[in-house]
Structures are given as structure tokens and as C-alpha cells.
Amino acid sequence: MSLCSRLQLINLYQCAPGFFTNERIFDYQYLLYVHKGTGIFKIGNTPYTGAMGDIFFCPDGISNTIIADKEDPFLLSGIEFRMSEPFQSETKGSKLLPKISLLHSPNCVNLIMQMIDEGAYSKIFAGEISDVLMSALYLQLLRISQIGAHDEGNVALRILDYVKAHFEEEITYQELSERFAYHKSSINRLMKAVTGMSLREYQIDLRLKTAMELLAYSKRPQGEIAALCGYNSAIFFSRQFKEKIGCTPSAYRQAKQDHGTDFR
């Protein structure tokens, strides 16, 4: 895939309290990143509230207006860029969301800060490097627009389904990040929002629930059950089971099979 864009301009602008612009229309696509502060960014007829970490996308030919808060005005970066024709053809039909939060996407923020740094000091090859950074930023935002920001609920369910299907394996945030194209901190946030647990806590919960079923309704040896549930050590399995459930695996099995008592 060719570079998507050529960076025209990136700035760092501290708005005065109550700062505002008149309605503007550009002949290029335009991003506005909020480093800090609050206010409103109006795209066409739609006003959006802005705060630290928000990035806005205004297509070419669409009016936009900045209105900074009187008490906590914006610190902004306006990012002007032009799309390459090959890239527009390759991504036809793909669109950026008008507003995306980058609070859980530090890679995108780093790309913005690197572009500011390149432009501020006029380093050798600054233009070429900035074009590469701009292309990477645009593609990251495009990916978030397509699979993340607008459909977090489905993303969370897909992640949970994957963890359930591989509960006996040592799954990491890095693995989930690479598989679902979502930042590790965002996956952690989604996991806790849906389950109330971290990835590790959720894995342990799944393993112990499976172990409880096998102990209650099968005659498999405890060592085999431990292995099936992802434990390399039967001793560690027994220790963690007692810590979380309140009794040893043997006591749980005896109570369930003899008396139907549930320790949970």
C-alpha cells in the first residue's frame, strides 16, 4: 500500500479563554487533536464536545468551527494533509469517524507528537519522515473507525469468546492486542467493563468453573483435571482452588457427589 498522505502542516496552538473561529471551509482533509482543555468543535451542522485525547476529522469542503471553553481553553494541534490518489482508490468506502478518543491509543498520540517534533526543529528528512508518520496515523485512525470505537460491545464479546475457547492456554494482553487490533489498555478496560475482572482473573474464573464441573460430574483424577484446565502443577491447582472456592478439590468433589452441597 502506498503512503496515504502528505503532511501539509501541523501546529501546536494554545487557545485563549473563550477563543473561537469563524466558520471555515478547507479544500483538504483536516484533523484537530486536543492535547488538553475543553470546548466545542463543530463539523458541518454537528457540534462535538472536545476534551483531552479527542481527535476530530473534518472532510474537505465541510465547514468547521472551534469554540474554546472560557475557563479551560483548548491546547490544540491542527493537522492539514492531502490524500494520495492511489491510497484513496485502495481504501474506497472507508471513512474516519468524526470524533475518536485516543486516551487508550498511545501509539496514535506518539505519532502526533513525533510530527510536531519533526516540524518544530526542521530536522533533515523531516518532511519525508512526517509523511510516513501521517500515513501511519491515518491508517491507525481508519482501523479504529472500522473495528473499534463504534462497536466496542461486539469487540468485547469477540475477545471473551476467544478467551473462553482457549481458557486453558496462557493468553496475554499482547496476544489479544495483535489478534483484535486493539490496544492492550483498551482490552483491559473492555474486560473490566463487561466482566468486572482483569484478563488473568477471568481466566482463573473460567478454569475453576470448568474444574468444578469436572470434579462434580466426572471421575477423572484431580491431576488430569488440573492439566485439562491449564494447570502445570496439581499442587498449585489445589492451592488456588482452595483459595478461591473455600475448600480443596477433594472436599468439593466429595460434597457434590455425596451430598449435593455447593461450596460457592
N, C-alpha and C positions, 0 to 999 in steps of 0.2 A: 504494500500500500504506500502511495506517495505521501509526502508531507502534506498535511491538511491545510496549512495556513502560513501566511507571512505576517509576523507581528508588525503592526504599524506604529503603535505607541502603547506604553504602559506608564502610569504615573502613580504617585503617592500623594494624596491631597487631603489635608485636614480641613474639614468644613467649619466655618464659623457657626456659632449658635444661631439656629433659625435659617441657615443658608438654604437657598432654593435656586433652581434654574428655570428659565422659561422652557416651554415645550420645544423639544429639539427633534429633528429627523436626520439620521445619518444615512449615507449611501454604503455603509459597511456594517457587518455584524459587530456587536458590541457586548462586552461583559463588564459587569460592575461588581467588584468584590468589597465586602465590608470587613475591614480589619477590626474595628471596634465602633462603638456608638450605636445610635438608633435613628430611625426616621422612616421615610416612605420613598419607594421608587415606583414610579408609575410607568407602565408599559402599555402603550395604546390607551385604552379606557379603563384598564385594570390597575388599581393601586395595590402594592405589596408592602407589608411592613418589613423592615430590614433590621438585622442585629448582627453581632459579631459572628463571623463564619458563613454568612449568607453570600451566595453569588447569584447574580441575575443575568439573564440572557435577553438581549433585545435584538430582534432580526433587523436587517437593513430595511429602510423605508417605513419603519414603525416609529411613532413618536415616543419620547421618553422624557420624564421629569424627575429631578432629585429634590426632595424636601427633607432637610436635616432637622433633627429634634433641637428644640431651643435649650434644653438642659444638658443633653448628652449627644452632641452632634457627631456625624459620621467621620471616621478616617477611612478614606476610600482609595481603591485603585481602579481606574478606568482602563480597560484593555481593548484597544482597537486592533482588529485584524481582518485580513481578507482571505477568503477561501480559495483554494486551488481548484480549477475546473475538474481535473482527474478525480480529486477526492469527493467533490460534490456528486460526481457520477457514481462513484463506488458506494456512497452512503445515501443514495437517493431514498427518500421516505423516512430517514432517521432524523429526529429532531431533539434539540435540547429542551428540557423543562425550563419555564421562565424563571423559576427560583429553586435553588438547591442549597441545602445546608452542608457545609464542609467541615463541621465540627468533628465528625468521625471519619474524615478523609484527609489525614495529614499529608499524604503524598501530593494531593492537589494543591494544598496550601504551600508546600515546599516548592512546587513548580512556579507558583506565582512569585514567591519571594526570590527565587533564583533569577527570574526575568527582571524583577525590579533591580536586583544587584547588577546584572549584566548591563542594563541600560544606564544605571547611575554612574558607573565608572568607565564606560566606553572601552571595555577590555577588547583585546584582539579577538577577532571572530565572534564578537558579541552578537552581531546581527544573525549570523548563521546558527549560533547556539540558541538564541532566543526563539528562532523559528522552530527549532526542534522541540524546545520546551513548550511552546504554544501548541504545537501539534499534539504533544503528549497530554497537555491539559485538556484540550478539546475532546480527545478520544476518551479520556477518563470521565469527563462530564457526560459524554454521549453514552458511555456504558452505564453510569449511574442512572441516567434518564430512562434507559431501556429496561434495566433489570432490578433497580434498587429502590430509588426514592418513592416511586409511585405505587409500589407493590410490596411493601415490607412484610405484610402479613403472609403473603404467599411464599416469599423468600424464607421467612422464619419456619413455616411449615415444611418446606423442602429440606431445610437444614435438619430439623427434628426428625424427619423421615429417614434421612441418611444416617444420623446418629443411632436411631433405633435399629436400623438394618445392620449396623456394624458396631453394636454396643460392646461386643467382646474384644474389639480392637482398641489400640491406643490412638485415639483420634485427637488431633491438636487443632488449635485455632488457626495455625498456619495452613494446615491441610484444608480446612473448611474455607479459608480465605481464598486459596488458589482454586478450589473446586467451584465456589459460588461467586467468585469475583467481587467479594465484599471484604471491607477492611476488618481486621481482627477485632478491633474495639467495637465496631458496629455489630458483629456477630455476637459478641458478649452482651451487648445491650439488648439485642433481639431475644437471645436466650433467656435473659433475666426477666424481660417483659412478658414472655409467653409462659415460662415455667417457674419463675421465681428462683431459679438456680443457675449457677455457672455451668460451663460445659462439663467440668470434672464432676461436680455434684450431680448433674443429670445422668452422666454415665454410671456413676456409682448407684444411683437410684434404680436405673434400668437393670443393672447387673444383679442387685439384691432382690428386686421383684421377681426376676427370672429364677434366681436361686430358690426363692421361697416357693414358687410353683413346683419346681423340680423336687424339692425336699418333701413337699406335701403330697404330691401325686405321682411320684416315681420311686423306684427302688435303686436308682443309680447311687453309687458310692459318693461320699462327700468330695473326695479328691477329683472325681470325674466331673461333678457338678461345678466345682471351683474352676476347673480348666475350661469347661463349656462357657462359663460366664466371664472368661477373660483374666482369671487369676493365675499367675505363675506359681504361687505358693498357697497350698491348702491351709497353712498356718495363718498366713496373712488374711486369707478369705475368712477364716473362722473368727479372727480378731476383729475385722471390720464388720462382719455380720453382727457380732455381739454388741459392738459399739453403736451401730445404727438401729438394730432391731430390738435389742434389750435382752437377748438370750443367745446361747450358742446354736449353731446349726443343728446339732444333735438334739438339743432340748426342743427346738422348734419343730423338728420332724416328729419327735415322739408325741408332743402335744397335739399336733394336727392330725396325725394318723390314729392316735388312740382316743382322743377326746374332742377333736374338732376345735380346739382352742386356738385363737389367733392372737399372737403377741403384739400385733401392731395396734 
